[in-house]
Amino acid sequence: MLFLITGANKGLGYEAARRLIEAGHQVIVGARNPELGQAAADTLGAAARFVPLDVTDDASVKAAAENVTANEGHLDGLINNAGVSGPRKAVDDLTAADAVRVYDTNVFGIIRVTSAFLPLLRKSGSPVIVNVSSGLGSFEQTHREGSMEARVVTPIYASSKAAVSMLTSQYAKALPEIVVNAVDPGFTNTDLTGGAGVQTVTEGTDAIVATATIGPGGPTGTFRNRLGEVGW
């Protein structure tokens, strides 16, 4: 299968690419930084190809889709992984501009990329979309007494990931020919968490890789972590 992963030059995106290639798949490494993206693809080897892709830029997304159309001509899987954590501020200091910056990557970026690559996904015999969400965007997990998610207060990031989950649910209904699911990687040791995660990056990609390779006829419109389905 041929996958495109956004934000694939480091962290969860890079490790998911590495594991998918190890399993025999091909990966298009999407990244906004050309030097880091190309370096990641070079390290991943012949089964990886770098394509410049800034999910916050309409022209960049369009150019990336045209690039893949001209070179591969189709896409089997799209992994919307690119994300930002947003400002570390007291709630009193949060602004609408802060929210726009986070949503532009975490939410609007998924819409931009999904819309641009749908024609290529429709050329696959078993297309799949994986949206990387978070337990912090889960109403069930953030209200579960004693959970890590219930202790963390991050209004903008958490609400952006709740939006990702709803996008996933709606896309699954609107695109019955495509398997569309959201995943919660868990609290993983990456740049996004400042290295404070309790899981390795490999554990954090378990749900991404499993859901990306779920196969035709697999469950769609679900929210999953490395142990199985979780509550929205």
Wavefront OBJ file of the C-alpha trace (Angstrom):
o trace
v 0.000 0.000 0.000
v 1.004 3.595 -0.565
v 0.542 5.958 2.367
v 0.893 9.698 2.775
v 1.716 10.864 6.298
v 1.605 14.533 7.231
v 4.161 15.770 9.741
v 6.260 12.693 9.003
v 9.738 14.072 9.553
v 9.757 13.343 13.305
v 7.867 11.877 16.242
v 4.791 9.759 15.652
v 4.727 10.503 11.940
v 8.290 9.349 11.354
v 7.914 6.228 13.468
v 4.653 5.314 11.727
v 6.434 5.720 8.391
v 9.319 3.537 9.545
v 7.004 0.786 10.732
v 4.832 0.833 7.631
v 7.908 0.592 5.420
v 9.213 -2.247 7.579
v 5.903 -4.021 6.931
v 6.390 -3.717 3.182
v 4.481 -0.544 2.353
v 5.546 2.670 0.622
v 5.306 6.060 2.312
v 5.169 9.615 1.081
v 6.762 11.767 3.765
v 4.841 15.014 4.057
v 6.638 17.796 5.931
v 6.707 21.580 5.759
v 10.471 21.873 6.289
v 12.221 20.731 3.081
v 15.557 19.943 4.720
v 14.066 17.923 7.583
v 11.563 16.206 5.318
v 14.160 15.154 2.784
v 16.515 13.981 5.536
v 13.746 11.847 7.030
v 12.926 10.283 3.663
v 16.607 9.612 2.975
v 16.956 7.856 6.321
v 13.812 5.815 5.757
v 15.200 4.506 2.471
v 14.016 3.697 -1.010
v 10.405 3.035 0.008
v 10.014 6.651 1.166
v 9.682 9.814 -0.892
v 9.534 13.357 0.441
v 6.861 15.785 -0.714
v 6.759 19.345 0.651
v 3.484 19.759 2.515
v 2.419 22.499 4.903
v -1.081 21.614 6.071
v -1.798 25.259 6.946
v -1.161 26.483 3.395
v -3.734 25.929 0.627
v -1.167 26.322 -2.144
v 1.243 23.873 -0.506
v -1.477 21.249 -0.086
v -2.621 21.678 -3.678
v 0.951 21.395 -4.956
v 1.506 18.242 -2.882
v -1.609 16.604 -4.354
v -0.464 17.535 -7.860
v 2.979 16.084 -7.087
v 1.545 12.737 -5.987
v -0.868 12.698 -8.927
v 2.025 13.182 -11.357
v 4.335 10.647 -9.691
v 2.255 7.859 -8.111
v -1.193 8.575 -9.533
v -3.065 7.142 -6.562
v -3.039 6.847 -2.774
v -4.150 3.942 -0.586
v -3.922 5.586 2.796
v -3.861 9.091 4.262
v -2.597 9.563 7.808
v -3.442 13.046 9.068
v -0.774 13.246 11.749
v 0.496 16.847 11.688
v -0.423 18.636 14.895
v 0.610 21.344 17.337
v 0.042 21.615 21.066
v -0.506 25.349 21.174
v 0.458 27.969 23.745
v 1.309 27.085 27.311
v -0.623 29.883 29.012
v -2.957 30.408 31.903
v -6.570 30.060 30.799
v -7.144 33.759 31.537
v -4.510 34.658 28.931
v -5.783 32.550 26.044
v -6.921 34.437 22.959
v -8.953 33.685 19.876
v -5.770 34.121 17.850
v -4.182 31.314 19.884
v -7.097 29.080 18.966
v -6.921 29.965 15.285
v -3.243 28.978 15.133
v -3.905 25.578 16.747
v -7.066 24.850 14.767
v -5.359 25.845 11.521
v -3.055 22.834 11.867
v -5.054 20.357 13.936
v -8.477 20.800 12.352
v -8.443 22.940 9.218
v -5.296 21.138 8.076
v -7.163 17.825 8.067
v -9.925 19.346 5.967
v -7.454 20.855 3.493
v -5.450 17.671 3.059
v -8.413 15.296 2.982
v -10.237 17.352 0.354
v -7.123 17.623 -1.812
v -6.288 13.911 -1.702
v -9.770 12.398 -1.993
v -9.478 12.004 -5.789
v -6.281 9.996 -5.321
v -7.761 7.882 -2.519
v -10.745 7.058 -4.725
v -8.355 5.401 -7.181
v -7.442 2.801 -4.536
v -9.202 -0.516 -4.146
v -9.234 -0.192 -0.346
v -8.651 3.416 0.720
v -8.206 4.365 4.364
v -7.936 7.608 6.311
v -6.471 7.779 9.815
v -6.877 10.980 11.806
v -4.557 11.321 14.789
v -6.699 12.642 17.631
v -6.038 12.436 21.383
v -7.560 11.159 24.579
v -7.567 14.815 25.641
v -10.251 15.357 23.019
v -12.434 12.567 24.394
v -15.392 13.579 26.549
v -15.438 10.084 28.038
v -11.755 10.027 28.956
v -11.563 13.596 30.246
v -14.513 12.897 32.575
v -13.235 9.557 33.846
v -12.264 9.955 37.483
v -8.574 9.288 38.097
v -7.512 9.336 34.447
v -4.570 11.385 33.228
v -6.859 13.048 30.698
v -9.154 14.259 33.486
v -6.272 16.017 35.223
v -4.980 17.964 32.226
v -6.486 21.372 31.439
v -5.708 22.538 27.906
v -8.839 24.103 26.413
v -7.599 24.921 22.928
v -5.653 21.723 22.205
v -8.303 19.470 23.754
v -11.156 21.132 21.895
v -9.221 20.930 18.625
v -8.841 17.178 19.087
v -12.515 16.829 19.961
v -13.167 18.513 16.615
v -10.884 15.973 14.917
v -12.947 13.163 16.373
v -16.203 14.669 15.110
v -14.665 15.277 11.688
v -13.755 11.602 11.630
v -17.285 10.543 12.495
v -18.752 12.790 9.823
v -16.247 11.784 7.142
v -16.987 8.123 7.854
v -20.664 8.771 7.171
v -20.042 10.935 4.115
v -17.433 8.609 2.573
v -18.765 5.040 2.914
v -16.287 3.843 0.271
v -13.358 4.832 2.517
v -12.466 3.399 5.927
v -12.104 6.461 8.184
v -11.049 6.222 11.828
v -9.510 8.347 14.566
v -6.753 7.178 16.880
v -5.498 8.175 20.308
v -1.729 7.543 20.407
v -1.641 8.010 24.187
v 0.782 10.105 26.234
v 3.886 9.465 24.158
v 7.461 10.634 24.551
v 7.762 13.074 21.613
v 8.555 16.733 20.983
v 4.853 17.509 21.276
v 4.824 16.390 24.916
v 8.220 17.882 25.673
v 9.625 14.396 26.212
v 7.334 13.877 29.197
v 5.299 10.994 27.781
v 5.012 7.641 29.496
v 4.979 5.611 26.262
v 7.714 5.037 23.718
v 7.171 6.435 20.250
v 6.745 2.866 19.017
v 3.940 2.233 21.502
v 2.434 5.549 20.475
v 2.224 4.427 16.857
v 0.613 1.052 17.582
v -2.887 2.402 16.984
v -1.828 4.417 13.935
v -0.204 1.470 12.179
v -2.940 -1.013 13.121
v -5.711 1.301 11.950
v -3.899 2.262 8.744
v -3.597 -1.413 7.798
v -7.020 -2.477 9.041
v -7.948 -3.761 5.566
v -11.030 -3.483 3.360
v -14.298 -3.974 5.160
v -12.726 -3.009 8.473
v -14.584 -0.927 11.048
v -15.086 2.710 10.127
v -16.112 5.744 12.149
v -14.378 4.481 15.300
v -11.967 5.941 17.860
v -9.161 3.583 18.844
v -6.032 3.403 20.960
v -3.396 0.670 21.070
v -5.703 -1.551 23.151
v -8.853 -1.232 21.033
v -11.862 1.058 20.778
v -12.207 3.898 23.267
v -15.024 6.264 24.184
v -15.596 9.489 22.326
l 1 2 3 4 5 6 7 8 9 10 11 12 13 14 15 16 17 18 19 20 21 22 23 24 25 26 27 28 29 30 31 32 33 34 35 36 37 38 39 40 41 42 43 44 45 46 47 48 49 50 51 52 53 54 55 56 57 58 59 60 61 62 63 64 65 66 67 68 69 70 71 72 73 74 75 76 77 78 79 80 81 82 83 84 85 86 87 88 89 90 91 92 93 94 95 96 97 98 99 100 101 102 103 104 105 106 107 108 109 110 111 112 113 114 115 116 117 118 119 120 121 122 123 124 125 126 127 128 129 130 131 132 133 134 135 136 137 138 139 140 141 142 143 144 145 146 147 148 149 150 151 152 153 154 155 156 157 158 159 160 161 162 163 164 165 166 167 168 169 170 171 172 173 174 175 176 177 178 179 180 181 182 183 184 185 186 187 188 189 190 191 192 193 194 195 196 197 198 199 200 201 202 203 204 205 206 207 208 209 210 211 212 213 214 215 216 217 218 219 220 221 222 223 224 225 226 227 228 229 230 231 232
